[in-house]
Amino acid sequence: MKTIKFSLAWIAIFSLILTSCSKDEVEGTDTDLDNVASLTLGPVLNDTGRQEMVPQCSDEEPAFAQIRLEYGDGPTVIETIVPIGMDEDGLFTLYSDDLEIPIPSGETTVDVTLTDFVVWSDDGFGNPGMVIWIAPKDGSEYAQFVDDPLDNEWTLRAGSKNYQEVEVICFDDREVNLYGYQFFDITPKPLYEFCIFANYCSDEGRHYTANYEFALYYYDGNREDGKGEMIYEGLTPMTGNDNGTFWADPLCVAIPGYSGDDTSLPYLVFEATLTDWPGYYGDAGGSEPVISTEVSWDLIESLLNRDGDDETVNYWHIFFNCDEDDRPSGNAATTPI
């Protein structure tokens, strides 16, 4: 099974890692990932009847929940931001792989603790905008306004889908430590979409749409290849054959923004490895089976179209074994992250 690791860099003091297999397995524990419990969290705005004491509410609509969970021995930590939905029964976190909690092999339950829960508005472009609600922590000054301040603990059973309500109160830019948090704990960073499309050229110069494996890393200037912590590995584009017409969609991934001062410096490295395509170009030949490119924020900015209400993304066109230079081309997405 391919492993996909996605480090979002949402929060200043930690990185979120998503993986198609597991994020962090508890050391010494064999975890069967077919044996999971699904968790949904529903923020409930607490009305204590003491509104003169409770922070004033924003008119912004809730859009995202920033969550920190711990589960199992060790424990294993999950730190993520997921979208919020609403139906006739109220608000709830939408499905997220991060909230699929694995049950250790040989066990039927796992204990889960919710330590952080912060609700954000939308900034108008599909990113967290501002903090509007927070679940206060036990021992904080604002814990008095809820019946069950964090940390909240539950036992989840394998194969179950659990809905848990979380009491929140409004946030109005007062000292965040009155809620039991630190300022640097609740600073999200937006994600951006990065798309690539690839061609392969035979030694005779015939162009083909390429199939390939894609990996993305944070840039590490101390390494000769520049590849630092892995973000993605083993991704491939969607490909097909329509009555003899072979095609591949641009491969799009979410990437973190850049926080440095010099936007011309590399902060990511992507690596694309040409793969075989039976029935089309067959075995991947040529002298350039791997393309490795350092990515700066200037490059990412050059692909973003910010005109109008919808943000669109051009893809980065790469060429295996071709005379053409890699360059921006086309339009790959119309929905911002």
C-alpha positions in Angstrom: 0.0 0.0 0.0 1.3 3.4 -0.9 1.8 5.8 2.0 0.6 9.4 1.6 1.9 11.9 4.1 0.5 15.4 4.0 2.0 17.9 6.4 -0.3 20.9 6.5 1.6 23.2 8.8 -1.7 24.6 10.1 -0.4 25.4 13.5 2.8 27.2 14.5 3.9 24.5 17.1 3.1 21.3 15.2 2.5 19.7 11.8 -0.5 17.7 10.8 0.2 14.5 9.0 -2.4 12.6 7.0 -1.6 9.1 5.8 -3.5 6.6 3.7 -2.5 3.9 6.1 -1.9 5.4 9.5 -0.7 8.7 10.9 1.2 7.5 13.9 0.9 4.0 15.2 1.4 3.5 18.9 4.9 2.1 19.4 4.7 -1.7 19.9 1.0 -1.9 18.9 -0.2 -3.7 15.8 -3.1 -1.6 14.5 -5.6 -3.1 12.1 -6.9 -0.1 10.1 -10.0 -2.0 9.0 -11.0 -1.9 12.7 -11.9 1.8 13.2 -14.4 4.0 14.9 -15.7 7.1 13.2 -16.0 10.3 15.3 -18.2 13.4 14.5 -18.0 16.4 16.8 -20.9 18.9 17.0 -20.2 22.4 18.4 -23.0 23.6 20.7 -23.0 27.3 21.5 -23.6 27.5 25.3 -26.3 29.9 26.6 -25.7 30.2 30.3 -28.2 32.9 30.9 -25.3 35.1 32.1 -24.8 36.9 28.8 -23.4 40.0 30.6 -20.5 37.9 31.6 -20.0 35.8 28.4 -17.8 37.2 25.6 -19.8 38.9 22.8 -20.5 36.8 19.8 -19.4 37.5 16.2 -22.0 37.5 13.4 -19.7 35.2 11.3 -21.0 31.7 10.4 -19.0 28.7 11.7 -17.1 27.0 8.9 -14.2 25.0 10.3 -13.3 23.2 13.5 -9.7 23.1 14.7 -9.3 19.9 16.7 -6.7 18.2 18.8 -7.3 14.6 19.9 -5.3 12.0 21.8 -6.0 8.2 21.7 -4.5 4.9 22.9 -1.4 4.2 24.8 1.4 6.6 24.2 -0.8 8.5 23.3 -1.1 9.1 19.5 -2.0 12.7 18.7 -4.3 13.9 15.9 -4.2 17.7 15.1 -6.4 18.8 12.2 -8.9 21.3 10.9 -12.1 20.0 9.3 -15.1 21.7 7.7 -18.3 22.1 9.6 -21.7 21.2 8.2 -25.3 21.8 9.4 -28.6 20.0 9.2 -31.9 20.2 11.0 -30.2 18.7 14.1 -27.5 21.3 14.3 -23.8 21.7 13.5 -21.4 18.8 13.0 -17.9 18.2 11.6 -17.9 16.8 8.1 -16.3 13.4 7.3 -12.5 13.4 7.7 -10.0 10.6 7.5 -8.4 12.2 10.5 -11.4 11.3 12.6 -11.4 7.7 11.7 -9.8 6.4 14.9 -8.0 3.0 14.6 -8.7 0.3 17.2 -5.6 -1.6 18.3 -5.4 -5.2 17.1 -7.1 -7.6 19.5 -9.1 -4.8 21.1 -12.7 -3.7 20.6 -12.5 -0.2 22.0 -10.1 2.7 22.3 -10.1 5.7 24.7 -10.1 9.1 23.0 -9.5 12.5 24.6 -10.4 15.9 23.0 -8.0 18.5 24.3 -8.6 21.4 21.9 -11.6 22.6 19.9 -11.7 26.0 18.2 -14.4 27.1 15.6 -13.4 29.3 12.7 -15.4 31.3 10.2 -14.6 31.2 6.4 -12.4 33.9 4.9 -14.5 33.9 1.7 -11.9 31.7 -0.2 -12.5 28.4 1.5 -9.9 29.0 4.3 -10.3 29.6 8.0 -11.0 33.3 8.6 -11.3 34.3 12.2 -11.9 32.5 15.5 -15.5 32.8 16.6 -16.1 30.1 19.2 -13.9 28.1 21.6 -14.4 25.2 23.9 -12.9 26.4 27.2 -10.6 24.1 29.1 -11.0 22.9 32.7 -9.3 25.3 35.2 -9.5 28.3 32.9 -11.5 31.4 33.9 -14.2 30.8 31.2 -14.7 27.1 32.2 -17.5 28.2 34.4 -19.7 29.0 31.3 -19.9 25.3 30.2 -21.0 22.2 31.9 -18.2 20.0 30.5 -15.0 21.9 29.8 -12.1 20.2 28.0 -10.5 17.7 28.3 -13.4 15.5 27.2 -12.9 11.7 27.2 -14.8 9.0 25.4 -14.5 5.3 24.7 -15.1 4.4 21.1 -16.1 0.9 19.9 -14.8 -0.6 16.7 -17.2 -0.2 13.7 -19.2 2.6 15.4 -20.0 6.1 14.2 -20.0 8.4 17.2 -21.5 11.9 17.5 -20.2 13.9 20.4 -21.4 17.4 21.3 -18.8 19.9 22.4 -19.8 23.0 24.4 -18.3 26.2 23.0 -18.6 29.9 24.0 -17.9 33.0 21.9 -14.5 34.4 21.3 -14.2 38.2 21.1 -10.5 38.9 20.9 -9.9 38.9 24.7 -6.9 37.2 26.2 -7.1 33.7 24.8 -5.6 32.3 28.0 -8.9 33.0 29.7 -10.1 30.0 27.7 -7.1 27.9 28.7 -5.3 28.3 25.3 -2.1 30.0 24.2 -2.1 32.5 21.3 0.3 30.4 19.2 -2.0 27.3 19.6 -4.7 28.8 17.4 -3.0 30.3 14.4 -4.0 28.4 11.2 -2.3 28.9 7.9 -4.3 28.6 4.6 -3.6 25.9 2.1 -3.1 26.4 -1.7 -3.6 24.1 -4.6 -0.6 23.0 -6.7 -1.3 21.0 -9.9 1.1 19.4 -12.4 0.6 17.8 -15.8 3.2 15.7 -17.6 4.3 14.8 -21.1 6.6 12.0 -22.1 8.7 12.0 -25.3 10.2 8.9 -26.9 13.8 9.1 -28.0 12.4 9.8 -31.5 10.6 12.9 -30.2 6.9 11.6 -30.2 4.9 13.2 -27.4 2.7 11.2 -25.1 0.6 12.1 -22.0 2.7 10.8 -19.2 1.9 8.5 -16.2 4.1 9.1 -13.2 4.5 8.9 -9.4 4.5 12.1 -7.5 6.2 13.0 -4.2 6.5 16.3 -2.4 8.9 17.3 0.4 9.7 20.4 2.4 12.9 21.9 1.2 16.0 21.2 3.3 19.0 23.3 2.3 21.3 21.1 4.3 20.7 18.1 1.9 22.2 17.8 -1.5 18.9 16.8 -3.1 17.0 19.5 -1.0 14.5 16.9 0.1 13.5 17.4 3.7 10.4 16.1 5.5 8.0 14.2 3.2 4.6 15.7 2.6 3.3 13.2 -0.1 4.6 10.0 -1.6 3.4 7.7 -4.3 0.6 9.8 -5.8 -0.4 9.1 -9.4 -2.7 11.1 -11.8 -6.1 9.8 -12.8 -5.6 8.1 -16.2 -7.9 6.4 -18.7 -8.4 5.1 -22.3 -11.5 6.2 -24.2 -11.7 4.1 -27.3 -8.0 4.4 -28.0 -7.7 7.9 -26.7 -5.4 7.9 -23.7 -5.7 10.7 -21.2 -4.5 11.9 -17.8 -5.9 14.5 -15.5 -3.7 17.1 -13.9 -2.6 15.9 -10.5 -3.5 18.5 -7.8 -2.4 18.5 -4.2 -2.9 21.0 -1.3 0.3 22.6 -0.1 1.1 25.1 2.7 1.9 28.7 2.1 5.3 30.3 2.6 6.1 32.1 5.8 9.6 33.5 5.0 10.6 36.9 3.8 12.4 36.0 0.5 9.7 34.4 -1.7 12.3 33.5 -4.4 13.9 30.9 -2.1 12.8 27.2 -2.4 10.6 25.9 0.4 9.2 22.7 -1.3 10.7 20.1 -3.6 8.6 17.9 -5.9 9.7 14.8 -7.6 7.9 13.1 -10.4 9.0 9.6 -11.6 7.9 8.4 -15.0 6.1 5.0 -15.0 5.1 2.5 -17.7 1.8 2.8 -19.5 1.0 -0.6 -21.2 -1.0 -0.2 -24.4 0.1 3.4 -24.9 3.8 4.2 -24.8 4.6 0.9 -23.0 7.8 0.8 -21.0 9.1 4.2 -19.7 12.3 4.8 -21.6 14.5 7.8 -22.2 17.2 9.5 -20.4 15.1 11.5 -17.9 12.9 9.2 -15.8 12.9 11.5 -12.8 12.1 15.2 -12.6 13.0 16.9 -9.3 12.2 20.6 -9.0 12.6 23.1 -6.1 9.5 25.2 -5.6 9.5 28.8 -4.4 6.5 30.8 -3.3 7.1 33.0 -6.4 6.4 29.9 -8.6 3.2 29.1 -6.7 2.1 32.7 -6.9 2.7 32.6 -10.7 0.1 29.8 -11.0 -2.6 31.5 -8.9 -5.2 33.5 -10.8 -6.8 35.9 -8.3 -9.0 37.9 -10.6 -12.7 37.9 -10.0 -14.7 36.0 -7.3 -13.3 32.6 -8.1 -9.6 31.7 -7.6 -8.3 29.4 -10.3 -5.0 27.5 -10.5 -2.8 27.0 -13.6 -0.9 23.7 -13.6 2.8 23.3 -13.9 3.6 21.4 -17.1 6.6 19.0 -16.9 8.3 17.1 -19.7 10.0 13.8 -19.4 12.8 13.2 -22.0 11.5 16.2 -24.1 13.2 19.3 -25.5 10.6 21.6 -24.0 11.2 23.3 -20.7 8.9 22.8 -17.7 6.5 25.7 -17.4 3.1 26.9 -16.3 0.3 26.0 -18.6 -3.5 25.6 -18.7 -6.1 25.9 -16.0 -6.5 23.0 -13.6 -9.0 24.0 -10.9 -11.7 26.5 -10.2 -12.4 25.7 -6.6 -10.0 27.3 -4.0 -8.9 25.3 -1.0 
